[in-house]
């Protein structure tokens, strides 16, 4: 079945550091891929998405590229801020368009 | 826009009692609502999908008689955990998709933490 694997946290970085959170997936067909973010005390929010191979999703300085050859969708940001501290979830939606399968989440903490 | 609320945000109950959790779309009408369960340091696991006015569709392994879902209107879905036991303690999260939007983007509530003593 479909599944998502993402790097375990917590990840702690200093402000302005480069961020990579790895995500790989297993799926049949051509899933859509997502990154969600959950800030403390809030619900999950869609951060970015990509719906086909080689698409790049981007938002708030974050980027992720849909790599079908490596079945990956790694999240990157060139210079993180304290306000980026949150839990990040990689996810996919397969042939059933509404059903989302989530990774286990990665907690990110940014030090001033 | 597209705000989803949950009530309560946390609840503690005794074993054997029933607990109701509400999920509301505050500024949109929800075609479909979803209920997820999250254990510590684990993924969100989809429990069921509900559409207004029809029976919920439960995922494999989820007991429909234990987790009762009612979706009585386009802005409200409820999850009732019946005869709760300590193993039901978890974080329950709902989400909703907007009526009239084909992108199926889900908007999530902040979650409800249930602790069964």
Interface residues (C-beta under 8 A of the other chain):
Chain A: X4 X36 X41 X42 X43 X44 X45 X46 X89 X93 X97 X98 X99 X100 X101 X102 X103 X104 X105
Chain B: X4 X32 X34 X41 X42 X43 X44 X46 X49 X93 X95 X97 X104 X105 X106 X107 X108 X109 X110 X111
